[in-house]
Amino acid sequence: MSQTLDIVHELRQAVMDELDITEDISDAELLDKIDAVLLRESRRRVLPVGDRTKLRKQLFDSFRRLDMLQELVDDESITEIMVNGLDAVFIERGGKIVRWDKHFSSQQILDNVIQQIVARVNRVVNTSTPIADARLEDGSRVNIVLPPAAPDGPILTIRKFSGKPLTMDRLIRLGSINKSAAELLRRLVIAGYNIFISGGTGSGKTTFLNALSQYIPEQERVITIEDSCELQLRGIPNLVRLEARNSNLEGENEITIRDLIKTSLRMRPNRIIIGEIRGPEALDMLQAMNTGHDGSLSTGHANSPEDMLSRIETMVLMGGELPISAIRGQIASAIDIIVHLGRMRDGKRKAVSIMEVSGIDEKGEIRCRPIYRYDREAGGLIRCESLASRRKLEAAGLSDIPYEPAGEGSGHM
């Protein structure tokens, strides 16, 4: 393998020598340069047609794509790519993490890959600003940490997203959720219930949010707000996508999630979808949900629906000094439903509960009622209670669905 890497490195340098670094060239022109170098090299050593084709792709990937990582990005069976410095690359496939048998041959190549990624989305990452979030062209999520924050070398993590988002029907077939729960959620989305999706890292929150969005009526105006655009909403003609921006090297021109939520309220949205809340923007999200934007959606990291409510309280406090009773009142009136997702021990992802937020109890705590809960024996969700609040359903001409005694199927997202 090291010999192959040496050849690629040597040929890449030969292509570089052919290029005019002051001019932009098209992909076709770059491929012409690569072909010329390969032809010249084939006169010097034996290069079978198969090897030339492979080298051509590797060289093109090294200039315009993600070098050797492109092979992993193109592999649809891989869901996560983890680069721990030069010498260790790990991948997740089928819910299991294994070490890849290749690694970067030089620091310069890894640095080039990282800078290509951030440049495409107008982000900056360097020793002064060593942490950055970005995305690939297909929407895959990228996190980068450089020295000195990562003393053992650059850390690059890519959470891949499928070019074709999973639909709710596909999630049902995989056993991530059963038909009755999915049907209830369909009615709730149409009726304009505010739904919050919680779960741990890698539990499938963004995937589930994409699937839920397919139920949004197409005549509505939807605004999405994200740190880095990852959502893949389909079938919504009047869709506006907003993306936050980090500050520049002078610490200026930052655009925060809070800024985007505030400006979105002046853009006549029917629904606002916030990819994920992590901080004080939770306060703005609640206010948006409480000011006529029914049917809004968002996600957040938590180990349970109760933990999610507690985290939202904490995040709201980061945005302003408010009494806990006032915060809980805002949460209880803003969020109608919490869908909690979990990752099973075998790596499969499932919806493990659907909770209704139904007000404040006599102790001042937010009251939650389980509508569906995960049953291990059934291998999926089972119905627990009917909805307490049916006002929005009735206004939309819809109804709750009857009880179902057992879950259906098993599988993963």
N, C-alpha and C positions, 0 to 999 in steps of 0.2 A: 504493500500500500504506500509506503514512504517513497518508493521509486516513482510511482504514479504521480504522487503529489509534487515531487521534484520536477517531473516532466511538465506538468501543468504550470508550475511556477515559472519554469524556464520559457515556455511558450507564451505565457501571459506577458512576460517582460519583452519578448520579441514583438508582440502585438503593440504594447505600449510604445516601443521605439518607432512603430509605423504611424502612430497617431499624432495629430497636431493638438496639443492640450489647450490651445487657445480657441479651438473651434468645436462647436457642437456637431455631432454626427448622428445620423439616423441608425436605427437597428440594422437596416439592410446594409448600410455602409460599414458598420462595425463587423457584420458577418463576412463581408467581402474581404476586409483586412485579415480576419481570422482564417478564412479559406486560403488566402495567399501565404500566410505563415505556415499553415499545415501542409500546403503543397510543397513549399520549400523544405520543410522538415522531412517529408516523405521521400525526398531525393537523398536525404542524408542517412535515414534509417528506415527499416521496414515498418510501415504503419498499415495494418489491415483496415479494410473499409469500416468494420465495426468499431475499431479503436478510434479512427478519425472522426466518426460520427459522435462518439462519446466525448472525445476531447473538444470537439466543436461546441457541444452543449455546455461542457464544464467551463470553457473559456468565456462563452457568452454570459453564463450565469455569474461568473466572477466580476464581470463589468456592469451588467445591467440588473442582476437579480441578487440572490443571497449566497452566491458562491456554492460551497458544498452543501449548505443547509437547504438549498432549493430542492434537492432530492427528497428531503424530509417534508418540506412544505407541500410538494406535489403528491405525496403518499397519503391518500384519503383515510387510511387505517390509523394514522398517527394523530393523536389529539393534542399533544403537548410536546414542545421541544425545549430542553433546558441545557444551556451552555454554561458550564462552570469553569470559566477561564479557558486557556488554550487546550488543555489536555483531557477534558472530560465533557462529553456530550451525552445527555440522557434523553430518552424519549418515552412517552406514554402511549401504549397501544392496548386496546381492550381492557382498560382500567389498570394495567400493570406497567410499572416503570422499569426499564432496562437500560443498560449502558450501550451506546452505539459503538461500533468498532472503528469509527473514524474520529479524527480530531483536527483542529486547525494547525497548520504547519508553521505559521508565523503570527506574531502579534499584529503586524501590519494588515494582514488579510482579515483578521477578526475586527480590527478597528475600522477597516473599510466597509465591512458589512454593516456594522452598527451605524456609521455615519450615513450610509445610503438609506437606511431605514428612517432615521429621524429627519433627513433632508426632504424626503418625499412628503412629509406632513408638517413641514416648517417648524420643527422642534430643534432644540439645541441640547446637546449633552457633551460635557467635557469635565475636566478635573475641578472646575469652579462650580459647575452645575452637574453633579455626577449621577443624578437620578432623573429618569424620564419615562413617560408612557407614550407609546406611539401605536400605529397600526400598519398592517400590510394592505396591499391593494384589495385583497379579498375580504378585508374586514377583520382578519385575525389580530388579536390583542398582543401587544409587545410591551414588555417591561425591561428596562436597562438600568444597571447599576455599575458605575465605573469606580476605579480607585480615585481617591482614598477611601470612599465608603465601602468598597469591596477590595480589601487588601490582597486577596489571592488572585486578582485579575478580573476582567470584565465579566459580568453575569448578564446573560441574555435569556429571557423566558418568553416563549411564544405560545399563546393559547390559540389554537387553530379553530376557525369556524368554517363550516361547510359552505361551499358556494351556493348550495340549495338548502335554505333553512328548514329544519324539521317542522312539519305541520303537526297539529294536534292529533290528526288521524294516525300519523306515523308514531307519535308518542304512545297512543293507545295500543297500537300493534306491538310496540316494544315493551308494553306493560308498565310504562312510567306513570300512567294514570289510567283509571278505568273509564268506561263510556259514560256512566251516570255522572261522575264528578266532572268530566269534560263538558257534558251537556249543561250542567248547572253553571259552570264558568262561562260557557258561551252565552247563556241568557243574561248572566250578570254583566258581562262586558257590553252587550248590546244595550242593556238597560241603564248603563252609566254608573255602575258601582265603582268606587275607587278601590283598586286592588294593589296590594303590596306583596312582593315575592321575596321571601327570605330564605337563607340557606348558607351553608359553609362554602369555603373555596372549592370550586370545581363541581358544585352540586347541580349545575345546569340552569342557573337563574336567567341568564341572557337568552339561552335557548328557549326556555319556557315563556319568557316575555315575548319573544318573536312569535311563538306559536299562538299565544293569546291575542296578539295584535291582528290576526287574521279575521277575528270576529268583529272588529271595529267597522261600523257602517261606512261604506265608501264615500258617502256624501259629506262626511265630517272633515274638518280641518284639524290636522294633528301636528303638533310640534314636538320633536325629540330633542333632548338636551343631554349631552354626554361629555365626559372628559376627553375621550377619543372615540370618534364615530365607529361603533361596532354593530349597532342594531341593523337588522336586515328586514325592514318592514315592507311587505308586499301588498298590492291591491288597494293602496290609499293614494288616490290621485292628488289630493291637496295636502301633501306632506312637506313639512319644512324641517330641515336638519340643522341644528346649532351645535357648535363644538367649542369647548373652552380652549384657552391658549395660555401657556406659561409666560412669565415675564421675560423680557430680553436680557442681554448681558448687563444692562444698566439697571435692571430691576424694575423696568417700566413696561407699560402696555399689556399688562396681564388682563385676561378676560376670565372671570371665574364662573362657576356654575350658578352662583347667586346672581351675578350680573345677567346671565342668560335667562334665568327664571323670571327676573323682574321685567326684562324687555319683552319676553314672550307674552306677558299678560297684555301688552299693547298691540299684539299681532293677531288678535281676534281668533284665538284657538278654541276649538270645542274640547279638545283633550290635550293634556301635556304629559309626555312620557319622559321621565328622567332615568337614564340608564342605571345609575347607582348613586345612592347618597352615602357620603362618608364623613360629613362634617356639618358646619353651620347652615348649609343649604337646606337641611331638613326643615328648618323653620319656614323658609320660603316655599318649600314643597307643600307643607301643611296649609299655609295661607292660600296657595293657589287652589288646592283641593277644596278649601272652605269658601271660595269666592266664585262659585258657579261653573267650575271646570270639571263637571262630573265625568267619571269614566277615566280619570287619570291613572297612570301606572308608574311603578318604580320598583327598584330592588335594593336589597341591603344584606350585608354579611351578619349572620347570627346563628347560634346553635339551636334556637327554638323560637316559636312565635313570641313567647313571653320575653325572651332575651332581646328580640328585635324591638319590642316596644320600649324596653329599658334603654336600649342603645339609642333609639330615636329621642328619648327624653334627654340623654346626655348630649347628643349632637345639637339639639335645639338650644341647650344651655350654652353651647359654644358660640351660638349666634346672638345671644342676648340674655340678660338677667331677667328671667321671668319666674313667677311662683310655680312650683311643681303642679299645683292644682290647675293653674291656667294651661300649662303645657299638656297635661293629661286630658283636659277638656278639649283642647285643639286636636289632639291625636284621635280621641274617641269620636269626634264629629267629622274628621277628615277621612280616616281610613275605614272602609266598610269591611274588607275581607283581607286576610293574610293567608297566602299559600306558602307553606313551608316545604322545601325540598331537601332531600338527604342523599348522601352517597353511601350505599351499602358496603359491607366489608369486601365483597367481590368486585367492587368498582362500579356497580350498576347504580344509576341515578333514578330516584323515584320521588313523586309527591308523597309526603308522609303525613300531611295534615292540611285541612282547609278550615280556618277559624273565622268566625264572625265577630267583629268588634261591636259590642252592643251597649256601650255607655260606661258610666262610672258607678261603682257600687257604693254602699253606705260608708265604706272605709276610705273612699277616695281613690280606689284602685281601678284601673281600666278592666272592664269585664269582657272576657272572651268566651265564646261558645263554640265547641267543636262541631262542625257540620260534617266533616269526614275525618277519620283518623286511620293510620296505617295499622293493619292487622297482620302479624307475622304468619299466622297459620293460613290466612286467605291469600297472602302474597301480594296484597295491595290495599287500597282504601275501602273502608266500609262506612256506610251512612250512620251518623249518630243522632242528629237532630235536624229539624226543619229550620229555615231562616226565621229570625224574629222580626226583621225589618223587610217588608215586601213592598214598600211604597214605590220604589223606583221600578220594580218589576211590573207592578200593576199599572203604573203610568205608561210603561212601554207596551202594555197589552200582553205581558208574559206572566208566567207563574213559576212557583217553586216546583221541584220534581219530587215524586214519592220516594219513600225509603227504599234502599236496596240492601238486602241482608248480608251480602258478601262482596269482596273485591273480585276483580277479574284479571287473571294472567299475571305474568311477571316479566321483567326485562330491564332495559336501561335506556337512557337518553343517548 
